[in-house]
Amino acid sequence: MTAALDGVVVVIPVHDEEALLGRCLVAMDEARADAARLAPDVPVSVTVVLDECSDQSAAIAARFDVEVVTVHARAVGFARSAGVTAALREAAEPSAVWIANTDADSAVPSNWLTVQIDLARQGVDIMVGTVRPDVADLTDEQLDAWRLTHVPGVANGHVHGANLGIRADVYRRAGGFASVPEHEDVQLVEHAVLAGARVEATDACWVLTSGRPVGRTPGGYAGYLRDGLLTRAEGIRLEAARAARLSA
């Protein structure tokens, strides 16, 4: 059975991302063009939420076909929530609208929207997509650790706001994005799962994201790359060494 899908709304929170926002929106234009070609019956809109921006982010956003919302919260959860609210103003039937989320420091692949459209039509409620850091931002040690802890083509199931899709009615039942500085994406998926949402983890449309050591939130993905990645890799190495000793 094919689920109804009347449209996709994309929401992108921005806080002082003049260095990367242009790349993000160019990539989004390419994904929209791919969706228009392969799924012409599914309109796609993009909402950019400028959250306390003091740089040229607004001027960059103005060059693209996007709706711009301005907030002053310095909280990514609040910004995402405000963007979704604005994007869904005209949505007559939330169960037939898909919310696609990414970040201003990220670049989606050209198939990013079409993969989500296909999943939505299959009745999936939430897509949990993978991300890959820009290797140019990583140290050699971080790059080795990332390669050890990730298998290309295999979805790890980790929740990232930079690559997350959800049906609008499920989003509302789950309470939406919490107005918090970080982990609003994880909380949303947890609440939706408790409400019975069908989740699909995929690596089919992985998103390139910044590998910077200091991000726009206290922890987030930048914090993981800085503090958690090497620890996780070392744990894998120790477990492999232990397994080797036991099998010797």
C-alpha positions as a printed Julia matrix, in Angstrom:
248×3 Matrix{Float64}:
  0.0     0.0     0.0
  1.35    3.42   -0.95
  1.06    6.2     1.63
 -0.16    9.6     0.49
  2.44   12.33    0.07
  1.36   15.83   -0.91
  4.59   17.68   -0.27
  7.96   17.97    1.46
  9.09   20.87    3.63
 12.79   21.28    4.34
 13.9    23.12    7.48
 17.45   24.45    7.97
 18.46   26.25   11.19
 21.29   28.79   10.84
 23.47   30.56   13.37
 26.35   32.55   11.83
 27.13   30.1     9.03
 28.3    32.47    6.29
 31.25   30.2     5.47
 29.12   27.1     4.78
 25.53   28.21    4.15
 26.11   28.84    0.43
 27.39   25.29   -0.03
 24.38   23.98    1.87
 21.84   25.82   -0.27
 23.53   25.02   -3.58
 23.41   21.33   -2.65
 19.76   21.73   -1.65
 18.95   23.26   -5.04
 20.49   20.21   -6.72
 18.44   17.88   -4.53
 15.27   19.84   -5.33
 16.01   19.6    -9.05
 16.44   15.84   -8.74
 13.14   15.57   -6.85
 11.35   17.73   -9.42
 12.56   15.41  -12.16
 11.82   12.09  -10.44
  8.8    13.05   -8.31
  7.2    16.05  -10.07
  3.93   15.56   -8.19
  5.58   16.26   -4.81
  6.3    19.99   -4.29
  9.29   20.85   -2.12
  9.72   24.05   -0.11
 12.72   25.15    1.93
 12.6    27.23    5.1
 15.8    28.77    6.45
 15.68   29.85   10.08
 18.16   32.61   10.93
 18.79   32.31   14.65
 20.6    35.32   16.12
 22.82   35.75   13.06
 25.3    38.62   13.08
 27.2    37.7     9.91
 26.24   37.54    6.22
 23.98   34.48    6.54
 20.85   36.53    5.76
 22.37   37.97    2.59
 23.41   34.5     1.44
 19.95   33.03    2.09
 18.37   35.9     0.13
 20.07   34.65   -3.04
 18.11   31.38   -2.99
 14.5    30.29   -3.43
 13.8    29.8     0.28
 11.46   31.17    2.91
 13.38   32.96    5.64
 12.29   32.99    9.28
 14.19   35.04   11.88
 14.35   34.12   15.57
 16.51   35.2    18.5
 16.95   32.15   20.68
 20.48   30.77   20.19
 18.9    27.32   20.54
 18.79   24.92   17.62
 15.7    23.15   18.95
 13.76   26.41   19.06
 14.97   27.32   15.56
 13.96   23.96   14.09
 10.56   24.18   15.78
  9.96   27.69   14.47
 10.92   26.6    10.98
  8.56   23.62   11.03
  5.7    25.78   12.32
  6.22   28.27    9.5
  6.62   25.57    6.86
  3.43   23.76    7.88
  1.19   26.83    7.88
 -0.41   25.82    4.6
 -0.44   22.06    5.23
 -4.03   20.82    5.0
 -3.29   17.2     5.89
 -0.19   16.66    8.06
 -0.15   12.9     7.47
  0.62   13.61    3.81
  3.46   16.09    4.47
  7.07   15.11    5.09
  9.5    17.28    7.11
 13.11   16.95    5.95
 15.74   18.37    8.28
 19.37   19.28    7.73
 21.91   21.83    8.98
 23.53   24.92    7.53
 27.03   23.44    7.91
 26.03   20.4     5.84
 25.61   19.51    2.18
 22.96   17.0     1.17
 23.44   14.64   -1.82
 21.35   15.03   -4.96
 19.19   12.01   -4.01
 18.47   13.27   -0.5
 14.88   14.25   -1.18
 14.01   11.4    -3.54
 15.14    8.78   -1.01
 12.89   10.37    1.61
  9.98   10.65   -0.81
 10.28    6.95   -1.59
 10.4     6.03    2.11
  7.44    8.26    2.92
  5.39    6.63    0.17
  6.28    3.22    1.62
  4.68    4.24    4.91
  7.85    5.03    6.86
  7.27    7.63    9.59
 10.86    8.62   10.32
 14.07    8.43    8.31
 17.27    8.38   10.35
 20.08    9.11    7.91
 23.82    8.94    8.36
 26.31   11.78    8.18
 29.97   11.88    7.23
 32.38   14.57    8.39
 34.35   16.62    5.91
 37.72   14.85    6.05
 39.49   18.14    5.36
 38.45   19.21    8.88
 39.78   16.09   10.64
 43.18   15.28   12.04
 44.84   12.07   10.84
 44.01   10.47   14.18
 40.35   11.45   13.91
 40.13   10.2    10.34
 41.58    6.81   11.31
 39.15    6.61   14.22
 36.17    7.54   12.06
 37.05    4.89    9.48
 37.36    2.31   12.25
 33.96    3.13   13.72
 31.93    3.47   10.49
 31.18    1.09    7.64
 30.25    2.89    4.39
 26.88    1.73    3.12
 25.73    0.54    6.54
 23.3     2.63    8.56
 24.4     2.95   12.18
 21.04    4.25   13.42
 22.48    7.32   15.13
 20.13   10.31   15.05
 21.46   13.48   13.41
 19.45   16.64   12.82
 21.55   17.1     9.69
 19.85   14.07    8.11
 16.45   13.44    9.6
 13.01   13.11    8.03
  9.64   12.73    9.74
  5.99   12.71    8.75
  4.26   15.87    9.98
  1.49   14.18   11.92
  4.02   11.95   13.69
  6.09   15.05   14.47
  3.11   16.68   16.12
  2.13   13.58   18.09
  5.71   13.35   19.38
  5.55   16.92   20.65
  7.81   18.48   18.02
 11.34   19.72   18.54
 12.03   20.78   22.11
 13.37   24.31   22.57
 16.77   23.14   23.81
 20.38   23.98   22.83
 21.06   20.44   21.55
 19.81   16.83   21.32
 16.37   18.02   20.22
 16.64   15.57   17.33
 17.3    12.57   19.58
 14.44   13.54   21.91
 12.02   13.87   19.01
 12.82   10.41   17.65
 12.64    8.85   21.12
  9.19   10.34   21.72
  7.98    9.31   18.27
  9.16    5.73   18.76
  7.32    5.57   22.08
  4.23    6.68   20.17
  4.62    3.77   17.75
  6.36    5.44   14.8
  7.91    3.31   12.09
 11.61    4.2    11.77
 13.94    3.45    8.88
 17.7     3.93    9.28
 19.54    4.38    6.0
 22.91    5.25    4.49
 21.39    5.71    1.03
 21.49    9.51    1.26
 24.33   10.28    3.65
 24.98   13.95    4.31
 28.36   15.67    4.31
 28.73   17.78    7.43
 31.39   19.95    8.98
 34.13   18.21   10.93
 35.0    21.32   12.91
 36.03   20.77   16.55
 33.84   23.59   17.92
 30.23   23.73   16.76
 27.26   26.0    17.31
 25.97   23.95   20.25
 27.72   22.93   23.5
 28.26   19.36   22.29
 26.51   18.07   19.22
 28.4    16.43   16.37
 31.42   18.69   16.8
 31.62   17.63   20.44
 31.43   13.98   19.46
 34.23   14.35   16.91
 36.32   16.24   19.45
 35.67   14.18   22.58
 33.86   10.93   21.84
 35.18    9.58   18.55
 38.69    8.68   19.72
 37.33    7.08   22.89
 34.92    4.95   20.88
 37.66    3.89   18.47
 39.95    2.94   21.33
 37.17    0.81   22.81
 36.8    -1.04   19.5
 40.56   -1.63   19.34
 40.64   -2.99   22.9
 37.68   -5.28   22.23
 39.32   -6.58   19.04
 42.57   -7.24   20.92
 40.64   -9.07   23.67
 38.81  -11.21   21.1
 42.12  -12.04   19.42
 43.63  -13.18   22.72
 40.64  -15.37   23.48
 40.76  -17.03   20.08
 44.52  -17.61   20.12
